[in-house]
Amino acid sequence: MSTAYLKTVALFIGITLIMSVSACESFLDVQPRESVADDQTITDQKSAATALNGVYSALASGGYYGTSFQSIGYLTGDNVQWTGTQSQVQEFINHNVRADNATISTVWSSIYVTINRANHIIRSVPAVGDPLLTEALRNQYVGEAYFLRALAYFDLARTFGGVPIITEPTLTATSNQGVARATQEETYAQVLRDLEAAEPLLPNPAAVTTNDRYRATRKTVWALKARLYLYQQNWGQAEAYATRLISDNANYQLVAPFNAWFANNARGTRESVFELFYNGTTEVNNHRGQWQPTANGGTRQWAPNQALVSLLTTAPNNTPNGRSTLIAATNSTTWYGNLYYRSPGSDPSYIFRIAELYLIRAEARAQQGKLTDALTDLNAVRTRAGLAASAATTQAAVLLAIENERRLEFALEPHRWFDLARTGRATALFPDPLNASAPLPSFRLVLPVPISQLQVDAALTQNEGY
C-alpha cells in the first residue's frame, strides 16, 4: 500500500474515533458515503431534528467545548497552572506549542466534525419533504446549523488563524482534501456570512414567548456578532450588537450576587445567553474531573495559579459570594477551580454570558472615546461583583481596567488567552519561550496547524514561525 493511502486511512479512522469518543455523541451521525447513502440520512422531521442534535453533541464533545478547546483558553493565559506531567500540556503554559501537540490535533478535528454535521443540515434539510417539517421548523433547523458553523469557524480562526473553509458535507475521507487555507480575515468573513444567513431564519425574538438559553436563537447570533466585531475592531458594530442584548432586560440581567449564575446547581439563569446542557449520564461534561481535587473525586490536572489565587483571595475581590467563590482549597496551599463541581459531570459549559456583552460594549465604547459610557458598563459588572467603581479616567487606563476586569470575571472561562492574543498584549506579558529576555513573538498569537493535517493534505501550509 502507498504511504498516501495509509495516511488517508489514518485520517479517516481518526475522524471516526473523534465522532464516537463520548456518550454525549450518541445522536445520529451523518455517515461517509461508503457506509450510508446521503439520501438516507435526513429524510423527515425526526431525522432532521436528530441530526441537528448531533451538531450540538459535537459542539459539546470532549474535543471541543467539553474539554480540549477550552483548555487552550485556560492554559495559554496567565490564570491557570497544569499540575500533571504531560509535556504536551505544559507547552501551552510555556507558549511553545508544537505542531505534533495532541490537544491541537483533537481540537482541529473536533471542530471540523461540528462543521461537517452542520453542513449536512444546511444542504439536506431544505430538500426534505415531510408535512411535519413545517417551514418554520425547517428554517429554524437550518438557521441553528448556520449559527453553529459560524461559531466553529470563529473558534478555528482565533485559534489557528486562517483555515480551510468547507461548506459542503464531507462524504468520503478525501472529498475535501486540496482546499487551501483561507486567511484569518477571510475566515472571519465566512463567520459573518453564516451569521447573516442564520439571523432571518431563526424565530423573531418578539414573537417568541420563551427564551432558549441552550439552543441557537437570533439573540445568540447577535452575541456572536458582537464578539466577532470586537475581534475585528469594528467598535461601532460591536457596541450596537452588544446593546441589543443588554437592552433586553426582561431576559438578560447581571444576576447578583456574582456566583448566582453557577452556584447551588444553578443553570439557565438570566445571566446566560448560551450555555451547553449536560445531563451527567448520557451527556457528561468532563471539566469537573479536571478541576476538582482527588478529595472530591477529581484529578485537579488544572488549577488556579498563585497569581490568580492572590487576586481572588485579597481585597477588594474577596467579597462574600463574589469571584473568590470560583476557587476553593483543600488546605492552605492546594487550591482548585470550583466553577465545575457537579457530580456526575452535569455542569453547563458557558459560551455567552451577559457580563461579556457589557464588557464588549465597554471596550468598544472606550475605543471610540466614549469613556463615560464605557465606565458605566464596566462599573455595572464591578458592582455585581461587589466592587467599587473604577477610578480610571484616561482612555488607556479605562481599556486596561476592562482587560483586568475580563481576567477576573472570566477567570475560569476560556477568554483570557484569546483576549491577550486579539489585542496583541500577550507579546508584552509573556516572554519568548526560547529567549526569556525577549518578548513573545507575534507569530505565537496563533497556534500551529496540526502536523497530522499537514501530512495528509499537501494543500495545507504551516503558520509562519512554526
BELWOMO-V509878 format. One record per backbone hydrogen bond with DSSP energy under -0.5 kcal/mol. NH is the residue of the N-H (numbers start at 1). CO is the residue of the C=O. If there is no record, write none. Layout:
# BELWOMO-V509878
NH	CO
NH	CO
This chain:
# BELWOMO-V509878
6	2
7	3
8	4
9	5
10	6
11	7
12	8
13	9
14	10
15	11
16	12
17	13
18	14
19	15
20	16
20	17
21	18
25	22
26	23
31	29
33	171
34	171
35	32
36	32
40	37
41	38
42	38
43	41
48	44
49	45
50	46
51	47
52	48
53	49
54	50
55	51
55	52
56	52
57	53
58	54
59	55
60	56
61	58
64	61
65	59
66	61
67	61
67	64
68	62
69	64
70	64
71	67
72	68
72	69
73	69
74	70
75	71
76	72
77	74
79	74
80	74
81	303
83	81
83	301
84	301
89	86
90	86
91	87
92	89
93	89
94	90
95	91
95	92
96	91
101	98
105	101
106	102
107	103
108	104
109	105
110	106
111	107
112	108
113	109
114	110
115	111
116	112
117	113
118	114
119	115
120	116
121	117
122	118
123	119
124	120
125	121
127	124
128	125
130	128
133	130
134	132
138	134
139	135
140	136
141	137
142	138
143	139
144	140
145	141
146	142
147	143
148	144
149	145
150	146
151	147
152	148
153	149
154	150
155	151
156	152
157	153
158	154
159	155
160	156
161	156
161	157
166	164
167	165
171	169
175	172
177	174
179	176
180	178
181	459
182	163
187	183
188	184
189	185
190	186
191	187
192	188
193	189
194	190
195	191
196	192
197	193
198	194
199	195
200	196
201	197
201	198
202	198
207	204
208	204
208	205
209	207
212	210
213	211
218	203
221	217
222	218
223	219
224	220
225	221
226	222
227	223
228	224
229	225
230	226
231	227
232	228
233	230
234	229
235	233
238	234
239	235
240	236
241	237
242	238
243	239
244	240
245	241
245	242
246	242
247	243
248	245
249	247
251	248
252	248
253	270
255	253
258	384
259	321
260	257
261	258
262	259
263	259
266	263
272	269
273	352
274	352
275	213
276	349
280	283
280	345
285	345
286	284
288	285
290	286
290	287
291	287
292	288
296	293
297	294
298	293
299	289
300	289
300	292
301	290
302	290
303	81
305	79
309	305
310	306
311	307
312	308
313	309
314	310
317	314
319	317
322	319
324	317
325	322
326	323
327	324
328	336
330	334
331	334
335	333
336	328
338	326
341	339
346	344
349	276
350	348
351	274
351	349
352	274
354	271
356	353
357	353
358	354
359	355
360	356
361	357
362	358
363	359
364	360
365	361
366	362
367	363
368	364
369	366
370	365
371	369
374	370
375	371
376	372
377	373
378	374
379	375
380	376
381	377
382	378
383	379
384	380
385	381
386	383
387	382
398	394
399	395
400	396
401	397
402	398
403	399
404	400
405	401
406	402
407	403
408	404
409	405
410	406
411	408
413	410
415	410
415	413
416	413
417	73
419	415
420	416
421	417
422	418
423	419
424	420
424	421
425	420
426	420
427	424
428	425
429	425
430	426
432	435
432	438
435	432
438	435
440	427
440	430
444	441
445	442
446	443
447	159
451	99
453	450
454	450
455	451
456	453
457	453
460	457
466	463
